[in-house]
Amino acid sequence: MFAVYPIVPPLQRRRRPLGRFAWLMLASVAAQMAARAAAPSTVAPQSLPAAMTLIVPAQAGGSADRIGGITAAALSRILETPVRMKNLPGANGITGTIAIARAPKDGGTIGLALSTPMAGGKLLSRAADYNPLETFDWFAILGSYGNAMIVRQDHPAKSLAEWLEHARAAPRQLRYGTGGIASAAHLAGEYLHVEQHANIVHVAFANIPQAYAALSSGDIDVLFDGIPSARIAAASPRQFRVIAVTSAKRDPQFPDAPAFGETWRGQSFEMWAGIVTPNHLQQDARSPIAAAIGAMLADKAFIAEMQQAGIVWLGLAGNDASQFLRDDIVRKARQIGDLAIQPTEAPPHALP
């Protein structure tokens, strides 16, 4: 039915340090971040193609797709240039991220940078043949968001505590669904499996509608979905119910759902989105893009729309964005090491 990522039961599992491949990548990223932070910037005459593309390395219908749509509309308005959104899913965002890196450097392509391929995916997959700071020009970190932990409305557990009790006592492994390996949702599920001894196994889905269909049919017991997407899917309480969020704090739309950060001090599993272009962008194109993104970060209407979608607004640019990325890579490297998740050549996923 589904290809399941193999998980060793908690009592048989031993923590292992993150592999040499991941730590070498992390050290390389850190060194290149420092070098780029010190590099001077220049301003050149403004020139952009007549139409632009925002690559979103995720499937349509999910949280990244919603963020991309809001961003493309804002940039179109500010630049007075059509900015169309192009979804390029595959390999947990790595396919689309590579497409951003290889795009022409004429300013015609902007990318939505996502934490899964930029941090977790880079640490866990050798298919990610890019360096997050060496390969891209970072313009902004827009914001972060957790995942909603969703069950069917008729699930016997009425709270996170009851669900954990149910999962620990389950005679067979229950299935938890996410949008892919190396995502914050995957790390959250493995935290429940390894640290909280829930008898669960990971199922990664190619798209969010498929995951909700599996939850509805009972093929999975629980689903982790990004809050911006979950706010839409779980809007009707007749079919699904949110029992927790994986962020540090509760989400205003799900006030009764406890946050991981308040349940287990210091434990939160959040994603983020930013804006990048291929590195070494032509300077006559970089200047108007930088100015437009700077204006977007100060646009109160844009910020309000992102917040309404479930984004915790950060609005970081320049060195602040670089430092945020570095800190997140270190954080996810530690989480991956603690949970003994190993690098993979080709992350498995569920197929129809």
C-alpha positions in Angstrom: 0.0 0.0 0.0 2.6 2.5 1.1 6.4 2.5 1.1 7.3 2.9 4.8 10.5 4.3 6.1 12.0 1.6 8.3 12.1 2.6 12.0 13.8 0.5 14.7 11.6 0.1 17.8 12.7 2.4 20.7 14.2 -0.4 22.9 16.4 -1.7 20.1 17.6 1.7 19.0 20.8 3.4 20.1 21.6 7.0 19.4 24.5 7.6 17.0 26.3 10.8 16.2 25.5 12.5 12.9 27.6 11.0 10.1 30.8 12.5 8.8 29.0 13.5 5.5 26.6 15.8 7.4 29.2 17.3 9.7 31.5 18.1 6.8 28.6 19.8 5.0 27.8 21.8 8.2 31.3 23.0 8.6 31.5 24.0 5.0 28.3 26.0 5.2 29.5 27.8 8.3 32.8 28.9 6.7 31.1 30.1 3.6 28.5 32.0 5.5 31.2 34.0 7.3 32.9 34.8 4.1 29.8 36.0 2.4 28.7 38.1 5.3 31.9 40.1 5.0 31.6 40.6 1.2 30.6 44.1 0.1 27.5 44.7 -1.9 27.1 47.0 -4.9 24.2 48.8 -6.6 23.9 48.8 -10.4 21.4 50.1 -12.9 18.0 48.4 -12.6 16.9 45.9 -15.2 14.5 43.0 -15.0 12.9 40.6 -17.5 9.3 41.5 -18.6 8.0 38.5 -16.6 9.4 36.6 -13.6 9.0 33.2 -12.0 8.9 32.3 -8.3 9.9 28.6 -8.0 8.2 26.9 -5.1 9.9 23.5 -4.4 6.8 21.9 -3.1 3.5 20.5 -4.4 0.4 22.6 -4.9 -2.0 22.7 -2.0 0.4 22.7 0.9 1.7 25.3 3.2 4.6 26.3 1.0 2.2 26.7 -1.9 0.1 29.1 0.1 3.2 31.1 1.2 4.4 31.2 -2.4 1.1 32.5 -3.7 1.0 35.4 -1.1 4.6 36.2 -2.0 4.2 36.1 -5.7 1.2 38.5 -5.5 3.1 40.9 -3.3 6.2 41.0 -5.5 4.0 41.4 -8.7 2.4 44.5 -7.1 5.6 46.0 -5.9 7.7 45.3 -9.0 4.8 46.1 -11.3 6.0 43.0 -13.2 4.1 39.7 -13.5 5.5 37.1 -11.1 4.1 33.7 -11.7 4.4 30.9 -9.3 5.8 27.5 -10.5 5.6 24.4 -8.3 8.5 22.0 -8.7 8.0 19.3 -6.1 10.2 16.2 -5.8 12.7 14.6 -3.4 11.4 16.6 -0.5 12.0 19.9 -2.1 15.5 19.1 -3.4 14.3 19.0 -7.1 12.9 22.5 -7.0 15.8 23.9 -5.0 18.3 22.6 -7.5 16.2 24.2 -10.2 16.5 27.5 -8.4 20.3 27.1 -8.2 20.6 26.4 -11.9 18.3 29.1 -13.1 19.6 31.9 -15.3 21.2 34.7 -13.4 19.3 37.5 -15.2 16.8 38.1 -12.4 14.0 36.2 -14.1 13.8 33.5 -11.4 13.3 33.9 -7.7 13.1 31.0 -5.3 11.1 30.2 -2.2 13.7 28.8 0.1 12.3 26.1 2.4 13.8 24.6 5.5 13.3 21.0 4.5 15.6 21.0 1.4 17.9 23.8 2.7 18.5 22.3 6.2 17.2 18.8 6.9 17.3 17.6 3.3 20.8 18.9 2.8 21.9 17.1 6.0 20.2 13.8 5.0 20.4 13.5 1.3 23.4 13.3 -1.0 21.1 14.3 -3.9 21.2 17.9 -2.5 24.3 18.9 -4.5 24.2 22.5 -3.4 25.5 24.5 -0.4 22.8 26.6 1.2 24.9 29.8 1.3 27.5 29.1 -1.4 24.9 28.4 -4.1 22.2 31.0 -3.4 21.9 34.7 -2.8 19.8 35.2 0.3 17.4 38.1 0.4 15.1 37.3 3.3 13.7 34.8 5.8 10.0 35.5 5.8 8.8 33.5 8.8 8.4 30.2 10.5 5.6 27.8 11.2 5.0 24.6 13.1 2.9 21.5 12.1 -0.6 20.6 13.3 -0.9 17.1 14.6 -4.2 15.9 13.1 -6.4 12.9 13.8 -9.8 11.9 12.6 -12.7 13.3 14.5 -13.8 9.8 15.6 -10.3 9.0 17.1 -10.8 7.7 20.6 -8.0 10.0 22.0 -9.4 13.4 23.0 -6.0 15.0 23.8 -2.3 14.7 23.1 -1.8 12.8 26.4 -4.5 10.3 25.5 -3.0 9.8 22.0 0.4 9.1 23.5 -1.0 6.6 25.9 -2.8 5.0 23.0 0.3 5.0 20.8 2.6 3.6 23.5 0.2 0.7 24.1 -0.5 -0.1 20.5 0.1 -3.8 19.8 1.2 -2.9 16.2 3.1 0.1 14.9 0.7 2.9 14.1 1.5 5.0 11.0 2.1 8.7 11.1 2.1 10.7 7.8 4.2 13.7 6.7 5.1 15.5 3.5 8.5 13.9 3.5 11.7 12.8 5.1 13.9 15.5 6.7 10.9 17.8 7.2 10.2 19.3 10.6 7.1 17.1 10.6 9.3 14.0 10.2 11.6 15.1 13.1 8.5 15.7 15.3 7.2 12.2 14.6 10.6 10.7 15.3 10.8 12.6 18.6 7.5 11.0 19.7 8.8 7.6 18.6 12.3 7.8 20.1 11.9 10.0 23.1 8.2 9.5 24.0 8.2 5.8 23.1 5.2 6.0 20.8 4.9 2.8 18.7 4.7 4.6 15.3 6.3 4.3 11.9 6.8 7.0 9.3 4.9 7.2 6.0 5.9 10.0 3.6 3.4 11.2 1.1 3.9 12.7 -2.4 1.2 15.3 -1.8 -1.0 16.6 1.0 -4.4 15.7 -0.4 -3.2 12.1 -0.6 -2.2 12.3 3.0 -5.6 13.6 4.1 -7.3 10.8 2.1 -5.1 8.2 3.9 -6.0 9.8 7.3 -9.7 9.8 6.4 -9.6 6.1 5.3 -7.7 5.0 8.4 -4.6 4.0 6.5 -2.6 6.3 8.9 -3.4 7.1 12.5 -2.1 10.7 12.6 -1.0 13.3 10.1 1.5 16.2 10.6 0.7 19.1 8.2 2.1 22.6 8.2 -0.1 25.0 10.0 -0.9 27.3 7.0 -2.2 24.2 5.1 -3.9 22.7 8.2 -5.8 25.9 8.9 -7.7 25.3 5.7 -8.0 21.5 5.9 -9.0 21.3 9.5 -11.3 24.3 9.3 -14.3 21.9 9.5 -14.4 20.0 12.8 -16.7 17.3 11.3 -13.9 15.2 9.8 -10.5 16.1 11.5 -9.3 17.3 14.8 -6.0 19.0 15.8 -4.6 17.6 19.0 -1.2 19.4 19.2 1.1 21.7 17.3 4.8 21.1 17.0 5.8 24.7 17.5 7.2 26.4 20.6 3.9 28.2 21.3 0.2 27.5 20.6 -1.4 28.6 17.4 -4.2 31.1 17.8 -6.6 29.2 15.5 -6.1 26.0 17.6 -6.0 27.4 21.1 -6.9 24.1 22.8 -4.1 22.2 21.1 -0.9 22.2 23.2 2.4 23.1 21.7 5.3 20.7 21.8 7.4 23.5 23.3 5.1 23.9 26.3 4.7 20.1 26.7 8.3 19.3 26.5 10.5 22.2 27.4 12.9 23.2 24.6 11.4 20.8 22.1 9.8 22.4 19.0 9.9 21.4 15.3 9.3 24.3 13.0 9.7 25.0 9.3 10.5 28.3 7.7 10.4 30.0 4.3 12.7 32.6 2.7 13.5 34.3 -0.6 16.6 33.4 -2.6 18.0 33.7 -6.2 20.9 31.9 -7.8 24.2 33.2 -6.5 26.2 35.8 -8.4 23.0 37.4 -9.9 23.7 40.0 -12.5 23.9 43.3 -10.5 21.6 45.2 -12.8 18.9 42.7 -11.9 19.9 42.2 -8.2 19.3 45.9 -7.3 15.6 46.1 -8.2 14.9 42.6 -6.7 16.6 43.6 -3.4 14.7 46.9 -3.3 11.4 45.1 -4.0 12.0 42.5 -1.3 13.0 45.2 1.2 9.7 47.0 0.4 7.8 43.8 0.8 9.3 43.1 4.2 8.1 46.5 5.4 4.6 46.1 3.8 2.1 45.9 6.7 -0.6 44.3 4.4 1.8 41.6 3.3 2.9 40.9 6.9 -0.7 40.7 8.0 -1.6 38.3 5.2 1.3 36.0 6.1 0.3 36.1 9.8 -3.3 35.3 8.9 -2.0 32.3 7.0 -0.4 31.0 10.2 3.2 32.3 9.7 5.2 33.6 12.7 6.6 36.7 11.1 10.4 37.1 11.2 11.2 39.5 8.3 15.0 38.9 8.4 17.4 40.2 5.8 21.1 40.4 5.2 23.4 39.1 7.9 20.3 38.4 10.1 19.0 36.0 7.5 22.4 34.3 7.2 22.7 33.8 10.9 19.2 32.4 11.2 20.0 29.8 8.5 23.2 28.9 10.2 21.5 28.5 13.6 18.8 26.3 12.0 21.2 24.0 10.3 23.0 23.5 13.6 19.7 22.9 15.4 18.5 20.4 12.9 21.8 18.6 12.8 21.6 18.1 16.5 18.0 16.9 16.3 18.9 14.5 13.5 21.8 13.2 15.5 19.8 12.8 18.7 17.1 10.9 16.8 19.7 8.7 14.9 18.2 9.5 11.5 20.8 8.6 8.9 21.5 10.1 5.4 19.8 8.5 2.5 20.5 8.4 -1.2 16.8 8.6 -2.3 14.2 9.3 0.4 11.3 6.9 0.1 7.8 8.2 -0.3 4.3 6.9 -0.6 2.9 6.6 -4.1 -0.7 6.1 -5.3 
